[in-house]
Amino acid sequence: MDKPNHILRPGKRPGTYKKHVTEHIYEPPAASNSEVARVAAKQQNLPLNCFAAVPRGAEELAAAELAALGIQDAKPGKGGVAFVTDRAGLYRANLWLRTASRVLVQLALFPCSSPAELYAGAYAIAWQELITPDMTLAVDCSLRDSALTHSGFVALKTKDAIVDRIRESCGSRPNVDTAAPDVRINVHLHKNICTISLDSSGDSLDRRGYRLERNEAPLRETLAAAVVALTGWDGTIPLADPMCGSGTIPVEAALVAAQIPPGLQRQFGFQHWLDFDSGLWADICAEAEAGIRRLPVGLVTGYDLDNKALLLAGRNCSKAGLEGQIHFFHAALQEFSPEGDTGVVIINPPYGKRLGEEEDLRELYCQIGDVMKKQCRGWTGYVLTGNLELAKYIGLKASRRYVLFNGAIECRLLKYDLY
């Protein structure tokens, strides 16, 4: 198996240590300070094995996004996309990916069926090259179909190995900060194979920074972006959301049309890493900002009957850098009548998951069908729902169905060609 590439920074080398696990774990050799600097500089362009975690159903979309960034041969899988890139590609992926929730950089992969193997595998990583005693860390864990069955225990055992390795090398250890750590470590244990990665994103990538408040049952930004991408909308025709709520779908659509990176207003985990290249990052952000364009009037619109939701939508729009470029209107669904001969209409109605709600929502779904059929001729309609029984009340035949997951809820994005 190929050796995973660590993200290194010139610094003091520790003494030798006992290697507990298989040879695929990278161990930097002892060297002089000048040689360390030379090796670290060379590592700036070494390929990084990465994994973009993605809402289920959006894996192909994320792979296409990576291809658009110049990252080829991305491999979609269940819940994410594996890809190889360099440091600049890693930075761009975090800045530009609209459908991914986080980007992980693999450090090690090893068999693990006992606490001892877990500790040894984690300890063998040269953590002193990545974390100083003055920094804080947190360990996240996901596991499935493995001998170790308690994610909290796995995270704790991994943390113990990390701080023990740093204490042995540096004389003191870093503290844990689960809320806002300098370095977040991800442990994934599946069928007794352990993958340890650095989380380059920090906060989840759906935290764009523009949504100041969250109304009831908000649509996650990454899912909204996936919906917009699946419609194929590219900003050349109007897009409208008749039940926009706090405006997530219109804002995500407008960010695409305006060529605004979704991560332009936030911080990322890699900015706290010892090897963070601030000059490279500044160049990438400047390049992105130079491509931003202003949207024409009426390209993206949102409608809702809830004044409070519309107020939030306006605030979110302004925070996203789109003030005056998305137009929101106070209107009931029955009053929705888009302007123009063609366009895309996207609706995300309630799913009725609580007891008794489904019966109350039947009329709403009937109204959705009537509005699209009578008032949206020439447009293409899309409805995202987690309730296929309710979807039957739309009364129109879907020309295509896409499977997406809103958290644990399996949803369908239904496409309607409206003549």
Stockholm file with secondary structure:
# STOCKHOLM 1.0

chainA/1-419         MDKPNHILRPGKRPGTYKKHVTEHIYEPPAASNSEVARVAAKQQNLPLNCFAAVPRGAEELAAAELAALGIQDAKPGKGGVAFVTDRAGLYRANLWLRTASRVLVQLALFPCSSPAELYAGAYAIAWQELITPDMTLAVDCSLRDSALTHSGFVALKTKDAIVDRIRESCGSRPNVDTAAPDVRINVHLHKNICTISLDSSGDSLDRRGYRLERNEAPLRETLAAAVVALTGWDGTIPLADPMCGSGTIPVEAALVAAQIPPGLQRQFGFQHWLDFDSGLWADICAEAEAGIRRLPVGLVTGYDLDNKALLLAGRNCSKAGLEGQIHFFHAALQEFSPEGDTGVVIINPPYGKRLGEEEDLRELYCQIGDVMKKQCRGWTGYVLTGNLELAKYIGLKASRRYVLFNGAIECRLLKYDLY
#=GR chainA/1-419 SS CCCCCCCCCSCCCCCCCCCCSCTTSCCCCCCCHHHHHHHHHHHTTSCEEEEEECCTTCHHHHHHHHHHTTCCCCEEETTEEEEEECHHHHHHHHHHCSSCSEEEEEEEEEECSSHHHHHHHHHTSCGGGTCCTTSEEEEEEEEESSSCCCHHHHHHHHHHHHHHHHHHHHSSCCEECSSSCSEEEEEEEETTEEEEEEESSSSCTTCCSCCCSCCSSCCCHHHHHHHHHHHTCCSSSCEEETTCTTTHHHHHHHHHHTTCCTTTTSCCGGGGSTTCCHHHHHHHHHHHHHTCCCCCTTSEEEEESCHHHHHHHHHHHHHTTCTTTEEEEECCGGGCCCSSSSCEEEECCCCCCSTTHHHHHHHHHHHHHHHHHHHCTTSEEEEEESCHHHHGGGCSCCSEEEEEEETTEEEEEEEEECC
#=GC SS_cons         CCCCCCCCCSCCCCCCCCCCSCTTSCCCCCCCHHHHHHHHHHHTTSCEEEEEECCTTCHHHHHHHHHHTTCCCCEEETTEEEEEECHHHHHHHHHHCSSCSEEEEEEEEEECSSHHHHHHHHHTSCGGGTCCTTSEEEEEEEEESSSCCCHHHHHHHHHHHHHHHHHHHHSSCCEECSSSCSEEEEEEEETTEEEEEEESSSSCTTCCSCCCSCCSSCCCHHHHHHHHHHHTCCSSSCEEETTCTTTHHHHHHHHHHTTCCTTTTSCCGGGGSTTCCHHHHHHHHHHHHHTCCCCCTTSEEEEESCHHHHHHHHHHHHHTTCTTTEEEEECCGGGCCCSSSSCEEEECCCCCCSTTHHHHHHHHHHHHHHHHHHHCTTSEEEEEESCHHHHGGGCSCCSEEEEEEETTEEEEEEEEECC
//
